[in-house]
């Protein structure tokens, strides 16, 4: 099918007119091959962003992490197992995704990115839907900065409370944070789920869903959950879900063989926290405690997402609402001796993405390479809106209809001067100077080395592969990479 045929097929599906056409395996169907969607001409969108979420969830095959609510959503979605953020740092990743445009040598660089400043010509995703008749609401962290995309939201809200943005609840941690402005990297507090900022966000989302129930206007509700971002603060019951002995530490705590120095960072984000050494590695005990806190936060966020999904169902809105859940990037939990994001390894680039379309998706997995800039055009297609001319991604609608169909695709990811191209099982990175000369490089073959422990870029047997990937990287990184 070409693009127009796919979109026509989907809109026939919306109206309950699709008959067979070989799509039965990927859709909810009645007998005789009739397919009936519950979506209206203007379906709602629930857009769930989770900060620093790795694809370590039950639905992604992890047997340790407890994520029953996200897993439930996954059973109603297409799960994109090879989805990659375009920038592995929060502000830049969100700006890229929400404008549908690639990072370059001069835009979408750091956590402090503003979409309005870095790419003012682009119409952001919420603004485009607002212009097209949607009621747009942003709860907590969607863009990194509260007032980014000023024209994008009818309502923009962020949680607040005692203390700093780190949101400690115990008196001990509040005192440390107040006195030295460097809090502990985690907190285990015996408090209700709604006590932390993310709990407030879940309650606010539920309130809006109840209001939307009586509205004739479609909604675009963006709900941003802060955890599992540092500090790893979660109610005690989520810490109690895990046995530290089972969690352990990373299997590969050393830098990859022959990795360039540019590939390894010193995880300054974590070192800003009290009790973390200014230099050198963590002890196994400290590493295990941090991993424990991260998993507790994932399960805590999962429970809050469950509250929102329950209200979506109970309010009667579920059958006319597309749900997108995404983590803004991955996170290192001691792999290669690193923590946090900010690097060109798969642990930072690969992040969870799932899209639920009532009457169409039902828990299938798509293994084709997918980029986050593809989300914007996908939502335009699913709601019948024309694609804005500035978009650089491609719609995923074909993959939602036929998720098992593997496509030969690519992803380009960038952090600072390092640019990575992902093609089939090959992950190739170059660090570039302002003259576009290569300062360093690395190559990993995930078919034989999925944990990226041996850099192949300088081996003679891979010289032709490196040359081809270097050329492809420059071809696919975007025409506006340099001013």
C-alpha positions in Angstrom: 0.0 0.0 0.0 1.1 3.6 -0.6 0.6 6.3 2.0 -2.7 7.5 0.7 -4.1 3.9 0.5 -3.1 3.3 4.1 -4.8 6.4 5.3 -7.9 5.7 3.3 -8.0 2.2 4.8 -7.7 3.6 8.3 -10.5 6.0 7.8 -12.7 3.3 6.4 -11.9 1.4 9.6 -13.0 4.4 11.6 -16.4 4.3 10.0 -16.8 0.5 10.3 -16.7 -0.1 6.6 -13.5 -2.1 6.2 -14.0 -5.6 4.8 -11.2 -8.1 5.3 -8.5 -6.8 2.9 -5.9 -9.0 4.7 -5.9 -6.8 7.8 -8.0 -9.1 10.0 -5.0 -10.3 12.0 -4.2 -6.8 13.1 -7.6 -5.5 13.9 -10.6 -6.2 16.1 -13.1 -8.0 13.9 -16.6 -9.5 13.8 -17.6 -12.6 11.8 -17.4 -12.5 8.0 -14.4 -10.2 8.2 -16.2 -7.0 9.0 -14.1 -4.6 11.1 -15.7 -2.0 13.2 -13.8 0.7 15.0 -15.3 2.7 17.9 -13.5 5.9 16.9 -15.4 8.9 15.8 -14.2 11.3 13.0 -12.3 13.3 15.7 -11.0 10.8 18.3 -9.5 12.0 21.6 -5.8 11.6 22.4 -4.4 10.7 25.8 -0.7 11.4 25.6 1.4 10.0 28.4 5.0 11.0 28.8 7.3 9.3 31.4 10.6 10.8 32.3 13.8 8.6 32.1 11.8 5.4 31.4 13.8 2.4 30.0 12.0 -0.3 28.1 12.4 -2.5 31.2 8.7 -3.4 31.7 6.8 -6.7 31.7 5.5 -6.0 28.2 9.0 -5.7 27.0 10.1 -9.0 28.4 11.5 -7.9 31.8 10.7 -10.5 34.4 11.8 -8.4 37.4 10.0 -5.1 36.9 6.4 -5.0 38.0 4.3 -2.9 35.6 0.8 -4.5 35.4 -1.0 -1.3 34.3 1.4 -0.4 31.5 1.3 -4.0 30.5 -2.4 -3.8 30.3 -2.2 -0.8 28.0 0.4 -2.7 25.9 -2.1 -5.5 25.5 -4.4 -3.0 23.7 -1.6 -1.3 21.7 1.1 -1.9 19.2 4.4 -2.1 21.1 7.3 -0.5 19.2 10.2 -2.6 20.6 12.8 -0.7 18.5 11.8 2.9 19.2 14.6 5.4 19.6 14.5 8.9 20.9 16.3 11.4 18.6 18.1 13.0 21.5 18.9 11.3 24.8 18.3 14.2 27.1 14.9 15.4 28.3 14.4 18.9 27.1 15.9 18.3 23.7 14.1 15.0 23.2 10.7 16.5 24.0 11.3 19.5 21.8 12.3 17.2 18.9 9.3 14.9 19.4 6.8 17.6 19.9 7.9 19.6 16.8 8.4 16.4 14.7 11.9 17.7 13.7 15.4 16.4 14.0 18.2 17.7 16.2 21.0 19.4 14.3 24.4 20.9 15.1 22.7 24.0 16.5 19.3 23.0 17.9 17.9 20.5 20.4 21.2 20.2 22.3 20.6 20.0 26.1 18.0 19.6 28.8 17.5 23.3 28.8 16.0 23.3 25.3 13.0 25.5 24.4 11.2 24.3 21.2 9.9 27.9 20.7 13.4 29.2 20.7 15.3 26.4 18.9 12.7 25.9 16.1 10.3 28.8 16.1 9.1 28.0 12.6 7.7 24.7 13.6 4.1 24.4 14.8 4.2 22.1 17.9 2.0 19.1 18.1 -0.4 20.5 20.8 -0.6 23.8 18.9 -1.5 22.0 15.7 -4.3 20.1 17.4 -5.5 23.2 19.2 -5.8 25.0 15.8 -7.8 22.1 14.6 -10.5 22.1 17.2 -9.0 20.1 20.1 -9.1 21.2 23.7 -5.4 20.8 24.7 -4.3 20.3 28.3 -0.8 19.8 29.6 -0.3 18.3 33.1 3.1 18.4 34.7 6.2 17.9 32.6 5.4 17.6 28.9 7.7 20.1 27.4 10.7 20.6 29.7 9.8 24.2 30.4 6.4 25.1 31.6 5.8 28.0 29.2 7.3 26.4 26.1 4.8 26.2 23.2 2.8 29.1 24.6 0.2 28.8 21.9 -0.1 25.0 22.4 -2.3 24.7 25.4 -5.7 25.8 26.6 -4.7 24.7 30.1 -1.2 24.2 31.4 -0.6 23.0 35.0 2.3 21.8 37.1 2.2 20.3 40.6 3.7 22.2 43.6 4.4 21.6 47.2 6.8 22.0 50.1 10.5 22.1 49.4 12.3 22.0 46.1 11.5 20.4 42.7 13.1 17.2 44.1 9.9 16.7 46.1 11.1 15.0 49.3 8.5 14.3 51.9 10.6 13.0 54.9 11.9 15.7 57.3 15.4 14.3 57.1 15.6 14.6 53.3 13.8 18.0 53.3 16.5 19.2 55.8 19.4 18.0 53.7 17.9 19.5 50.5 17.3 22.8 52.2 20.7 23.1 53.9 23.1 22.0 51.1 20.8 22.2 48.0 21.9 18.6 47.2 19.3 16.1 48.1 19.6 12.3 48.5 19.3 10.3 45.3 16.3 8.4 46.6 13.6 8.4 49.2 11.5 5.5 50.7 8.6 7.1 52.5 5.6 5.4 54.0 3.0 7.8 52.4 -0.1 7.5 50.1 0.4 7.3 46.4 -1.1 10.8 45.9 1.5 12.5 48.2 4.2 13.1 45.6 3.9 15.4 42.6 3.1 12.5 40.3 0.2 11.5 42.5 -1.1 15.1 42.2 -0.8 14.8 38.4 -2.8 11.6 38.3 -5.6 13.2 40.3 -5.6 16.2 38.0 -5.8 13.9 34.9 -8.7 12.1 36.4 -10.5 15.4 37.1 -10.0 16.5 33.5 -11.3 13.2 32.1 -14.4 13.6 34.2 -14.9 17.0 32.7 -14.3 15.8 29.2 -17.0 13.2 29.6 -19.7 15.9 29.1 -17.9 17.9 26.4 -18.6 17.8 22.7 -15.1 18.9 21.9 -12.3 16.4 21.3 -9.4 16.6 23.7 -5.6 16.2 23.6 -4.7 15.5 27.2 -0.9 15.3 27.8 0.0 13.8 31.2 3.7 13.9 32.2 5.0 11.7 35.0 8.3 12.7 36.6 9.4 9.4 37.9 11.6 7.4 37.5 13.7 10.6 37.1 16.1 11.3 39.9 15.7 11.4 42.9 14.1 8.0 43.1 11.4 9.0 45.5 8.5 6.5 45.8 6.1 5.3 48.5 7.5 2.4 50.6 5.1 -0.2 49.3 6.8 0.0 45.9 10.2 -0.5 47.4 8.8 -3.5 49.2 7.8 -5.1 45.9 11.5 -5.9 45.1 14.2 -8.1 46.5 17.6 -6.3 46.2 19.3 -9.6 45.7 17.2 -10.3 42.6 17.9 -6.8 41.2 21.7 -7.1 41.5 24.0 -4.8 39.5 24.7 -4.3 35.8 26.1 -7.3 34.0 28.6 -5.2 32.1 29.9 -2.5 34.5 33.0 -1.7 32.4 33.5 0.5 29.4 33.3 -1.3 26.0 36.5 -2.7 24.6 38.2 0.0 22.4 35.5 2.6 23.0 36.6 6.1 22.3 36.8 8.5 25.3 34.0 10.6 23.9 31.6 7.7 24.4 32.0 7.6 28.2 30.7 10.4 30.5 31.1 10.8 34.3 27.3 10.9 35.1 27.4 14.4 36.5 23.6 14.4 37.0 23.8 11.7 39.6 27.0 13.1 41.2 25.1 16.2 42.1 23.3 14.2 44.8 24.3 13.9 48.4 26.1 10.6 49.2 27.3 10.1 45.6 31.1 10.3 45.3 32.5 13.1 43.2 34.8 10.8 41.3 35.1 7.1 40.6 32.7 4.2 40.5 29.9 3.3 42.9 30.2 0.4 45.3 28.0 -2.6 44.4 25.9 -1.9 47.4 25.2 1.7 46.3 24.6 0.6 42.7 22.1 -2.0 43.9 20.3 0.6 46.0 19.9 3.0 43.1 18.6 0.2 40.8 16.2 -0.7 43.5 15.0 2.9 43.8 14.6 3.1 40.0 12.5 0.0 39.8 10.3 1.2 42.8 9.7 4.4 40.9 8.7 2.5 37.7 6.2 0.5 39.7 4.9 3.6 41.4 4.4 5.4 38.1 2.8 2.3 36.7 0.2 2.4 39.5 -0.6 6.1 38.8 -0.9 5.4 35.1 -3.3 2.6 36.0 -5.5 5.2 37.9 -5.7 7.4 34.8 -6.5 4.4 32.5 -9.2 3.2 34.9 -10.8 6.6 34.8 -10.6 6.7 31.0 -12.5 3.4 30.9 -15.0 4.3 33.7 -15.8 7.7 32.1 -16.9 6.0 28.8 -14.1 7.7 26.9 -11.9 4.7 26.3 -13.6 3.6 23.0 -13.0 6.9 21.4 -9.5 7.7 22.7 -6.1 7.0 21.1 -3.5 6.4 23.9 0.2 7.0 23.3 2.7 6.2 26.1 6.4 7.1 25.7 9.5 7.5 27.8 11.5 10.5 26.7 14.7 8.5 26.5 16.5 5.5 28.1 18.7 5.6 31.2 21.9 3.8 32.2 21.7 1.7 35.4 25.5 1.0 35.7 26.0 -0.4 32.2 29.5 0.5 31.0 30.1 2.0 34.4 27.7 4.9 33.6 24.5 6.3 35.1 21.8 8.6 33.7 21.4 9.3 30.0 23.5 11.6 27.9 25.3 9.1 25.7 25.0 7.3 22.3 24.7 3.8 23.7 21.5 1.8 23.2 20.7 2.1 26.9 20.1 5.8 26.5 18.6 5.8 23.0 16.1 2.9 23.1 12.9 3.9 25.0 9.4 2.5 25.4 6.7 3.5 22.9 3.2 2.1 22.5 0.1 3.3 20.7 -3.4 2.1 21.4 -6.1 2.7 18.8 -9.5 1.3 19.8 -10.7 -1.3 17.2 -7.3 -1.6 15.6 -4.5 -2.5 18.0 -4.4 -5.5 20.3 -1.0 -6.1 21.8 1.1 -6.9 18.7 4.8 -6.0 18.6 6.4 -4.1 15.9 10.2 -4.8 15.4 10.8 -2.2 12.7 13.2 0.7 13.7 11.1 3.7 14.7 12.0 7.2 15.6 10.3 9.6 18.0 9.8 12.2 15.3 7.4 9.7 13.7 4.8 10.2 16.5 3.6 13.6 15.3 2.7 12.6 11.8 1.1 9.4 13.1 -1.3 11.3 15.3 -2.2 13.5 12.4 -3.0 10.5 10.2 -5.1 8.8 12.9 -7.2 11.9 13.4 -7.5 12.8 9.7 -5.4 16.0 9.8 -3.1 16.9 6.9 0.6 16.7 7.7 2.3 20.0 8.4 5.0 20.7 5.9 7.8 21.1 8.5 7.6 17.4 9.7 10.6 15.2 9.2 9.3 11.9 10.5 7.0 9.4 8.8 3.6 8.1 9.9 3.5 4.8 11.7 0.0 4.0 10.5 1.0 1.2 8.2 2.8 -0.5 11.2 -0.3 -0.1 13.4 -2.4 -1.9 10.7 0.3 -4.5 10.0 2.7 -4.5 13.0 4.3 -7.8 12.0 5.5 -6.5 8.7 9.2 -5.7 9.1 10.4 -2.6 7.2 14.0 -1.7 6.3 14.1 1.5 8.2 16.7 3.6 10.2 17.0 6.0 13.1 19.3 8.9 13.6 20.1 10.0 17.2 22.3 12.8 18.4 23.9 13.8 21.7 26.2 16.9 21.6 28.7 16.2 18.8 28.0 12.4 18.6 25.6 11.3 15.9 24.4 7.7 15.8 22.7 5.9 12.9 20.9 2.7 13.5 20.4 0.4 10.6 19.3 -3.2 11.0 21.5 -4.7 13.8 24.2 -2.1 13.3 24.7 0.9 15.7 27.3 3.4 14.3 28.3 6.6 15.9 30.6 9.5 14.8 31.7 12.4 16.9 32.1 15.4 14.5 33.8 18.7 14.6 32.5 22.0 13.1 34.0 21.1 9.8 32.1 17.8 9.7 35.3 15.8 10.2 35.2 12.6 12.3 37.0 12.9 15.6 36.0 9.4 16.9 33.7 6.6 16.1 32.2 3.3 17.3 30.3 0.4 15.8 28.3 -2.3 17.4 26.6 -5.3 15.9 23.6 -6.2 18.0 23.3 -9.5 16.3 26.4 -10.7 18.1 26.9 -8.1 20.8 23.5 -6.7 21.9 25.0 -5.1 25.1 27.6 -3.1 23.0 30.7 -4.4 24.7 33.1 -4.5 21.7 33.7 -1.5 19.4 34.2 -2.8 15.9 34.8 0.5 14.1 38.6 0.2 13.9 38.8 -3.4 12.7 39.9 -3.9 9.1 37.2 -6.4 8.4 34.5 -3.8 9.1 36.1 -0.9 7.2 33.7 -1.1 4.3 30.7 -1.2 6.7 32.0 1.9 8.5 32.5 3.7 5.2 28.9 2.9 4.1 27.4 3.8 7.4 29.3 7.1 7.6 27.9 8.1 4.2 24.4 7.0 5.3 24.6 8.9 8.5 25.3 12.1 6.6 22.5 11.4 4.2 19.8 10.7 6.8 20.7 13.2 9.6 18.6 15.9 7.9 19.3 18.6 5.4 19.4 21.3 8.0 22.1 19.7 10.1 24.4 22.7 9.6 23.3 26.2 9.1 
